[in-house]
Amino acid sequence: MSYLEAVYETGENLFQKEVLQKDELSAEAVLNLEERYGSIQLDEFAKEDIRKSYQLALLKGMKHGIQVNHQMTPDSIGFILGYLVDKAFSGAKQIRLLDPACGTGNLIATIVNQLEGKLELDATGVDVDDLLISLAYVGADLERLPINLLHQDGLGNLLVDPVDVVVSDLPVGYYPNDARAAEFELHREDGHSFAHYLFIEQGMRYTKAGGYLFFLVPSAMFGTADFAKVDRFIKKHGHIQGIIQLPETLFASESARKSILILQKAADNVVPPKEVLLANLPNLNEPKATANVLAKIENWFNENK
C-alpha cells in the first residue's frame, strides 16, 4: 500500500469514526485506532483548517514519484482563481461550477470555501484517476463540502448539465485516446493531441452561453504555432477576456511558469471586452505591488461587466 492510499483509508476511517479494515488488523490495533478516531470531533474545526491539514498530508506523499499533472494547485493560485470567480459573478446568488480535471479536489475545495457566504455554489469535479478522485471524495467528506465528484475521463461525455463557470488547472501533455480526440475540433491530424487544448474545448462544451472559463495553462503556450488554432477556436465560440501571468516565484523554473486564461462563451447579450485584461502578478510577498495589480483587475471587471 502506498502512502497516499493509506491517507485515503485513514481519512475514510476518520470520517466514519471506525476502522473499515478490521480483517487486516489485530483486535488491539482496531480498538486503539477507533479510540483515536472517536476523540476527534470534525465539526469543531473550520472547513478551511481541515482542508489545509488534509492538503499537508497529501503533499507529504507527493514529494517523490508523483506525476507532474497530479501535483496540487498551490493555495495562492486557488485564492486568485476564487477571487476572479467572485468578481465575474458579482451580484449572483447561485452558480454551477465544473472542474473537469479536479485531481485531489484541492482547487475546487479552496474556491468553495472562499465563496461560502457570498453565493450558493453547486460544484462538480471530475477525474479519471481512481486514487485521486478517491482522495477528493474523502477530502470533501472531512471538510463537509457538498461537492459532486465523478470518476470519469474529463474528456468523455460527462454526466453534467451546462454550468455557469469552468475552473481548472489543466493537465499538460498528450492525450492518448486518439479516437476520442478526433471528436474535438482541436485534435491534431498527426499523432496525439494536446490534452490541455482538448480540455479548453471541453470546457466550452459544458459552459452555458455567456458563462466564464478560468484555466491555469503554461505561459509558454501562447507563443506556439499550435496555439493559433486554439485562438481561432476561442474566437469562433467566445472571447478571450484576459490573461494573467502568475509570478515566477510560484514555479520551479521560468519554463514551468503558468498563466490564468480567462474566457467567456458567446451569447446574444455578450460583447467582446473593450480591451483584453493583460496583467503580470508580482511576487505575492510584495503587498503594495500585488494590491496595484488587483486594483487594475477590479477596475477592468467594473468596466467590462
C-alpha positions as CSV (number, residue, x, y, z in Angstrom):
1,M,0.0,0.0,0.0
2,S,1.3,3.4,-0.9
3,Y,1.4,6.4,1.4
4,L,-1.5,8.2,-0.5
5,E,-3.6,5.0,-0.4
6,A,-3.0,4.9,3.4
7,V,-4.1,8.6,3.6
8,Y,-7.3,7.7,1.8
9,E,-8.1,4.8,4.1
10,T,-7.2,6.8,7.2
11,G,-9.4,9.7,6.0
12,E,-12.3,7.4,5.4
13,N,-11.9,5.8,8.8
14,L,-11.7,9.2,10.4
15,F,-14.9,10.3,8.7
16,Q,-16.8,7.1,9.6
17,K,-15.2,7.0,13.1
18,E,-14.5,3.3,12.7
19,V,-11.8,1.1,11.2
20,L,-13.0,-0.3,7.9
21,Q,-10.1,-2.7,7.6
22,K,-10.8,-4.8,10.6
23,D,-9.9,-8.1,8.8
24,E,-6.4,-6.8,8.2
25,L,-5.6,-5.7,11.8
26,S,-5.4,-7.2,15.2
27,A,-8.3,-6.6,17.7
28,E,-6.0,-4.5,19.8
29,A,-4.9,-2.3,16.9
30,V,-8.6,-1.8,15.8
31,L,-9.6,-0.8,19.4
32,N,-6.7,1.7,19.6
33,L,-7.5,3.3,16.3
34,E,-11.2,3.6,17.0
35,E,-10.5,5.3,20.3
36,R,-8.3,7.8,18.4
37,Y,-10.8,8.4,15.7
38,G,-13.6,8.8,18.2
39,S,-11.6,11.5,20.1
40,I,-11.6,13.8,17.0
41,Q,-14.7,15.9,16.5
42,L,-14.5,17.2,12.9
43,D,-17.3,19.7,13.5
44,E,-15.2,21.5,16.0
45,F,-12.8,22.6,13.2
46,A,-13.3,25.1,10.4
47,K,-13.7,23.7,7.0
48,E,-10.7,25.6,5.7
49,D,-8.5,24.4,8.6
50,I,-9.4,20.8,7.7
51,R,-8.7,21.4,4.0
52,K,-5.2,22.8,4.8
53,S,-4.4,19.9,7.2
54,Y,-5.5,17.4,4.6
55,Q,-3.5,19.2,1.9
56,L,-0.4,18.9,4.0
57,A,-0.9,15.2,4.5
58,L,-1.2,14.8,0.7
59,L,1.7,17.0,-0.1
60,K,4.0,14.7,2.0
61,G,3.1,11.8,-0.3
62,M,3.5,13.9,-3.4
63,K,7.1,14.9,-2.8
64,H,8.5,11.9,-4.7
65,G,7.4,9.8,-7.6
66,I,4.2,11.8,-8.4
67,Q,3.3,12.8,-12.0
68,V,3.6,16.5,-12.7
69,N,-0.1,16.6,-13.7
70,H,-1.0,15.1,-10.3
71,Q,0.6,17.9,-8.3
72,M,-1.9,20.0,-6.3
73,T,-2.6,23.6,-7.3
74,P,-0.9,25.9,-4.8
75,D,-3.3,27.7,-2.4
76,S,-2.1,31.1,-3.6
77,I,-3.3,30.3,-7.1
78,G,-6.5,28.8,-5.8
79,F,-7.3,32.0,-3.9
80,I,-6.6,34.1,-7.0
81,L,-9.0,31.9,-9.1
82,G,-11.6,32.2,-6.4
83,Y,-11.2,36.0,-6.4
84,L,-11.7,36.0,-10.2
85,V,-14.9,33.8,-10.0
86,D,-16.2,36.1,-7.3
87,K,-15.7,39.2,-9.5
88,A,-17.1,37.6,-12.6
89,F,-20.3,36.7,-10.8
90,S,-20.7,39.7,-8.6
91,G,-24.3,40.0,-7.6
92,A,-25.2,36.4,-8.5
93,K,-27.0,34.3,-5.8
94,Q,-26.2,30.9,-7.2
95,I,-23.8,29.4,-9.8
96,R,-22.9,26.0,-11.0
97,L,-19.1,25.2,-11.3
98,L,-17.2,22.4,-13.0
99,D,-13.6,21.3,-12.8
100,P,-13.1,18.6,-15.4
101,A,-9.7,17.6,-14.1
102,C,-10.0,18.1,-10.4
103,G,-7.3,15.7,-9.1
104,T,-7.5,15.5,-5.3
105,G,-10.1,18.3,-5.3
106,N,-7.9,20.8,-3.5
107,L,-8.6,23.6,-6.0
108,I,-12.3,23.2,-6.1
109,A,-12.5,22.9,-2.3
110,T,-10.4,26.1,-2.0
111,I,-12.9,28.0,-4.2
112,V,-16.0,26.6,-2.5
113,N,-14.6,27.6,1.0
114,Q,-13.6,31.0,-0.3
115,L,-17.0,31.8,-1.8
116,E,-19.1,30.4,1.1
117,G,-21.5,33.0,2.4
118,K,-21.2,35.1,-0.8
119,L,-23.1,32.8,-3.2
120,E,-24.5,29.3,-3.3
121,L,-22.2,27.1,-5.3
122,D,-23.2,23.8,-6.9
123,A,-19.7,22.4,-7.7
124,T,-18.8,19.3,-9.6
125,G,-15.3,17.7,-10.0
126,V,-14.3,15.0,-12.5
127,D,-11.1,13.0,-12.7
128,V,-10.1,9.8,-14.5
129,D,-7.5,8.7,-11.8
130,D,-9.2,6.4,-9.3
131,L,-6.9,7.2,-6.4
132,L,-7.0,11.0,-6.9
133,I,-10.8,11.1,-7.1
134,S,-11.0,8.8,-4.0
135,L,-8.8,11.3,-2.2
136,A,-11.1,14.1,-3.4
137,Y,-14.1,12.2,-2.0
138,V,-12.5,11.8,1.4
139,G,-11.4,15.4,1.5
140,A,-14.9,16.6,0.7
141,D,-16.4,14.4,3.4
142,L,-13.9,15.5,6.0
143,E,-14.5,19.2,5.1
144,R,-18.3,18.8,5.0
145,L,-18.4,20.2,1.4
146,P,-21.3,19.3,-0.9
147,I,-19.2,18.7,-4.0
148,N,-20.3,16.3,-6.7
149,L,-17.4,14.1,-7.7
150,L,-17.3,11.8,-10.8
151,H,-14.8,9.1,-11.6
152,Q,-14.7,9.6,-15.3
153,D,-12.4,10.8,-18.1
154,G,-12.8,14.5,-18.1
155,L,-12.7,14.5,-21.9
156,G,-15.5,11.9,-22.2
157,N,-19.3,12.5,-22.4
158,L,-19.8,13.9,-18.9
159,L,-22.9,13.4,-16.8
160,V,-23.0,17.1,-16.1
161,D,-25.6,19.7,-17.1
162,P,-24.2,23.0,-18.5
163,V,-22.5,25.2,-15.9
164,D,-22.0,28.9,-15.3
165,V,-18.3,28.6,-14.9
166,V,-15.5,26.1,-15.5
167,V,-12.3,26.4,-13.4
168,S,-9.4,24.0,-13.9
169,D,-5.6,23.6,-13.5
170,L,-5.3,21.8,-16.9
171,P,-3.2,18.7,-17.2
172,V,-0.5,19.4,-19.8
173,G,0.7,16.9,-22.3
174,Y,-0.5,14.4,-24.9
175,Y,-3.9,12.7,-24.7
176,P,-3.5,9.0,-25.5
177,N,-7.0,8.3,-26.8
178,D,-6.8,9.3,-30.5
179,A,-10.3,8.0,-31.3
180,R,-11.9,10.2,-28.7
181,A,-9.6,13.2,-29.5
182,A,-10.8,13.0,-33.1
183,E,-14.3,14.1,-31.9
184,F,-12.8,17.5,-30.9
185,E,-12.2,20.5,-33.2
186,L,-8.8,21.0,-31.6
187,H,-7.4,17.5,-32.2
188,R,-4.2,17.1,-34.2
189,E,-4.2,15.4,-37.5
190,D,-0.9,13.6,-36.9
191,G,0.0,12.0,-33.6
192,H,-1.5,12.5,-30.2
193,S,-3.5,15.7,-29.4
194,F,-2.6,18.1,-26.6
195,A,-4.8,17.3,-23.6
196,H,-4.8,20.9,-22.4
197,Y,-6.2,22.1,-25.7
198,L,-8.9,19.5,-25.7
199,F,-9.9,20.5,-22.1
200,I,-10.4,24.1,-23.3
201,E,-12.8,22.8,-25.9
202,Q,-14.5,20.5,-23.4
203,G,-14.9,23.4,-21.1
204,M,-16.7,25.4,-23.8
205,R,-19.0,22.4,-24.5
206,Y,-20.2,22.3,-20.9
207,T,-20.5,26.0,-20.2
208,K,-23.7,27.9,-20.6
209,A,-24.0,30.7,-23.2
210,G,-22.4,33.7,-21.6
211,G,-20.6,31.6,-19.0
212,Y,-17.0,32.1,-17.9
213,L,-14.0,29.7,-18.0
214,F,-10.8,30.1,-16.0
215,F,-7.9,27.9,-17.0
216,L,-4.5,27.5,-15.5
217,V,-2.2,27.0,-18.5
218,P,1.5,27.1,-19.4
219,S,2.6,30.7,-20.1
220,A,4.7,29.4,-23.0
221,M,1.6,28.1,-24.7
222,F,0.7,31.5,-26.1
223,G,3.8,31.8,-28.3
224,T,3.5,28.4,-30.0
225,A,2.3,27.7,-33.6
226,D,-0.3,25.3,-32.2
227,F,-2.0,28.0,-30.2
228,A,-3.1,29.8,-33.4
229,K,-5.7,27.0,-33.9
230,V,-6.8,27.4,-30.3
231,D,-7.1,31.1,-30.7
232,R,-9.3,30.7,-33.8
233,F,-11.5,28.2,-31.9
234,I,-11.9,30.6,-29.0
235,K,-12.9,33.4,-31.3
236,K,-15.4,31.1,-33.0
237,H,-17.2,30.2,-29.8
238,G,-16.5,33.1,-27.4
239,H,-14.0,35.7,-26.4
240,I,-10.7,35.9,-24.6
241,Q,-11.4,38.1,-21.6
242,G,-8.0,38.2,-20.1
243,I,-4.5,36.6,-19.5
244,I,-2.9,37.0,-16.1
245,Q,0.7,35.8,-15.8
246,L,1.5,34.4,-12.4
247,P,4.7,35.2,-10.5
248,E,7.8,33.1,-11.5
249,T,8.4,32.6,-7.8
250,L,5.4,30.2,-7.6
251,F,7.1,27.8,-10.0
252,A,10.3,25.7,-10.1
253,S,11.5,27.5,-13.3
254,E,10.6,30.0,-15.9
255,S,9.7,27.1,-18.3
256,A,7.2,25.8,-15.7
257,R,5.5,29.2,-15.3
258,K,1.8,29.4,-15.7
259,S,-0.9,31.9,-16.5
260,I,-4.6,32.2,-16.0
261,L,-6.6,32.2,-19.3
262,I,-10.0,33.9,-18.9
263,L,-12.6,33.1,-21.5
264,Q,-16.3,33.9,-21.9
265,K,-18.6,31.8,-24.1
266,A,-20.5,33.6,-26.8
267,A,-24.1,34.7,-26.2
268,D,-26.6,37.1,-27.8
269,N,-26.0,39.6,-25.0
270,V,-22.2,39.2,-24.7
271,V,-19.9,41.6,-26.5
272,P,-16.0,41.3,-26.5
273,P,-14.3,43.3,-23.8
274,K,-13.3,46.9,-24.6
275,E,-9.7,45.6,-24.1
276,V,-8.4,42.2,-23.1
277,L,-7.2,42.2,-19.5
278,L,-3.4,41.7,-19.5
279,A,-1.7,41.6,-16.2
280,N,1.5,40.3,-14.6
281,L,1.1,39.4,-11.0
282,P,4.2,40.3,-9.0
283,N,5.8,38.3,-6.2
284,L,2.9,37.8,-3.8
285,N,5.2,38.8,-0.9
286,E,5.2,42.3,-2.2
287,P,1.8,43.6,-0.9
288,K,1.9,47.0,-2.5
289,A,2.7,45.8,-6.0
290,T,0.1,43.0,-5.7
291,A,-2.6,45.4,-4.5
292,N,-1.9,47.6,-7.5
293,V,-2.4,44.7,-9.9
294,L,-5.6,43.6,-8.1
295,A,-6.9,47.1,-8.3
296,K,-6.3,47.0,-12.1
297,I,-8.2,43.7,-12.3
298,E,-11.0,45.2,-10.2
299,N,-11.3,48.2,-12.5
300,W,-11.3,46.0,-15.5
301,F,-14.3,44.0,-14.2
302,N,-16.1,47.2,-13.3
303,E,-15.7,48.5,-16.9
304,N,-16.4,45.3,-18.8
305,K,-19.2,43.6,-16.9
